[in-house]
Amino acid sequence: MAIPVILSAVATTVSAVGSYQQGKAQQEQSEIAAAEMERNAQDRVREGLLKAQETRRQKAIALSNARAQQAGSGGSTTSGVSLRQQGDIAGIYEFNAAEQEYASQREAQGVYNAAANTRTEGRMARFNGTVGALSTVLQGSSSIYSSLRKAPGPGKPAGSVGVTRNKTTGFWRAPSMVAP
């Protein structure tokens, strides 16, 4: 009777450890994935800033071209119309640059949120692995207890289920066999 109990205990332990390790591995994978997502989000912000910087560079070129064209045609680059025209050009380019920055930050925020969700899923997987391990241990312990409870005790003959020992005399007593 000891070998099946030992095997059941070993199986319970192996199953519980496996369940816990699986949850832990899933959490580690989630952490790695979330860290990669965060790097991607940072890259998107950088890309947006670079695009905005390029737009501002193009703004400077467009303003320079506008001034050169105004001066080349004999007009003043400091008159009200010229300054309004330059302001309009600068405003359009600056709006585009700000829009690029905002879009990249909004996109990055979505990726950051996905990373946070991935981390939460990892923590839940680890929690579920721990709960699964504890459940396996409790089920295995219950099974072992049941098999030990049904087993004949020390000094009891095998197959003596239902046989009891008289506490006063110490003799074994079989259940009464009364015919119906």
Secondary structure, 3 states (H helix, E strand, C coil): CHHHHHHHHHHHHHHHHHHHHHHHHHHHHHHHHHHHHHHHHHHHHHHHHHHHHHHHHHHHHHHHHHHHHHHHCCCCCCCHHHHHHHHHHHHHHHHHHHHHHHHHHHHHHHHHHHHHHHHHHHHHHHHHHHHHHHHHHHHHHHHHHHHHHHCCCCCCCCCCCCCEECCCCCCEECCCCCCC
